Amino acid sequence: MADGSHPTLPGFAHVYSGKVRDLYAPLDDAGEARADRLLLVASDRMSAYDFVLDSPIPDKGAVLTQLSLWWFDQLADLLPHHVVSTDVPDAVAGRSVLVERLDMLPVECVARAYLTGGGLSEYEATGSVSGVALPEGLVDGSRLPEPVFTPSTKAPMGQHDEPIPFEGVVAEIGPELAERVRDLTIAILARGNDVAAERGILLADTKVEFGLRGLDLAPGEDLGEAIRARGAACEIVLADEVLTPDSSRFWPADAWEPGHPQPSYDKQYVRDWLTSAASGWDRRSGEAPPALPDEVVAATRDRYVEAYERLTGTPFVPAGR
């Protein structure tokens, strides 16, 4: 829900609500929350520029969930994923999954095949992105010579993620694990682009979340210290969502033209409206963005559904139908 509230689900205890997702722990026979499983529910909330907007996007949560499930299958040979079951309560059917509870890595893993968005802004200021030097003369929409890993911090809700160099990832999780997640992030982007290209779509960039299986965190043990000490021996698991319009930028290949913002099948459409004169919002003001007009809500939903249908080749069926 746009106001941050969450549904009550019998048999589950609410654990946490993020910008878009609500997390629940299933209850055992004694009524205690299980420590090994989570119910991950994707809401219709829309976030942009570190704000949760007042305007939900109908069916967005179902698109994110169903598209992620499809992509998990396409990526299964690269690494395991966290989904345990799609047998979920009827109230959240189609937009939730039961997942393995993992120890999540404390960095945002981002890979870019094209230059745009925050990466473009950083490049224009420094000639590099997350410490990766790029050639001169690149413009909005330029294809990079090769995909690059451009990680960032994982900031609390309401705060900005900040780009960090690869050395910052090494400091957070250790050198061996840092190299593995770098290579996996780029491999996921490459696989996504291979699949998307067959559908006439370019995958400009993506953000992925990784967790660790087998860290066995002791009570009171610091997560960061445990990851640096034992993380390299753990199995890396793909978590959260993957290659969705919330976590990635998708462009129609036949309209790609470097030098200006590209038409897209993702939340960039909302960002562009918010920063346009039509919204009347000053991003620098610190004030919350305005509600989205009905036509922007409808057009955003259309883009999310079109991304799903073009990528999977199947009609989108809203949750509950």
C-alpha positions, 0 to 999 in steps of 0.5 A, a space after each residue: 500500500 502507498 501509505 506504507 501499511 501492510 496486510 495482516 496474514 494469518 499464520 505469519 508475523 510481519 517482520 519489516 516493510 521496505 519501500 516496495 516489499 513487505 516481509 513476514 515470517 511464517 509461524 510454527 506450531 507453537 506460534 513462534 516465527 520461523 528463523 529459516 523462511 520469509 514470505 516476500 510480498 511485493 506491493 504496488 508501491 512505487 519508489 523514486 528518488 528515495 521517496 515512496 510515492 502516494 500513487 500505487 501502480 496497479 498490478 506492479 507487485 504481481 509483475 515484479 514477482 512473476 517476472 522475477 520467477 521467470 528470470 530465476 529459471 533463465 539464470 538457474 545455471 549461473 547460481 541458485 536463488 532463494 525461492 522455496 515455494 509459490 504456495 502462499 496465502 490467497 490474499 497475496 497470491 501472485 505477488 508473493 513467494 516463500 523464500 529462504 532466509 539468508 544473510 544478505 550482503 551489505 552492498 548494492 551490486 550494480 552492472 551497466 552495459 549502457 551509460 545513463 541515469 546516476 552513472 551518467 551524472 557521475 561520469 560527467 562530473 568525474 569521467 568515471 563510474 564507481 571508480 571505473 574510468 570510462 572513455 571520453 565523449 560518452 553521452 546519455 545512452 552510449 553503449 559501454 566498451 564492455 559491461 562494468 561493475 558499479 557498486 554502491 552503498 546500501 543506505 537505510 530507507 530515506 537515505 541515498 545509496 552512494 557509489 563506491 569503488 570496487 575497493 569499497 566492496 572488498 573492504 565490506 565483504 573481503 576480496 574473494 567474495 567481492 570478486 565473485 559477486 562482481 563476476 556474477 553481477 556482470 554475468 547476470 547482466 550479460 545473460 539478461 541482455 542475451 535473452 532480451 535482445 531476442 525480444 528486441 529489448 536492450 538491458 541498460 543496467 541492473 541491480 541485484 541482491 545476493 545473500 549467503 547460505 551457510 554463514 551460520 551467524 552466532 547470536 550477537 555476532 556482527 554480520 560484517 565481521 562474519 562475512 569478512 571472516 567466513 563469507 568466502 566459504 559460503 554459497 552465494 544465492 540470488 535474492 529479492 527480485 531480478 531483472 525487473 522494471 524496478 531493478 533494471 532499465 529496459 529500452 526498445 532496441 529499435 528506438 535506441 539513439 544515444 545522445 538523449 534519454 531513451 524510451 523505456 519499459 521501467 520506472 524511469 518514466 516516473 522519474 522523468 515525470 517527477 523531474 519535469 516542469 509538469 510535476 512542479 516538484 523541485 528534487 532539491 527541496 527535500 519535500 516529498 514528490 506530488 501524487 502521480 496523475 492518473 494518466 502517468 499511473 496508467 502509462 507506468 502500469 502499461 510499461 511494466 506489463 509490456 516489459 513482462 509480456 515482451 520478455 516472457 512471451 506470455 500474456 500477463 495475468 493479474 494476481 487473483 485471476 
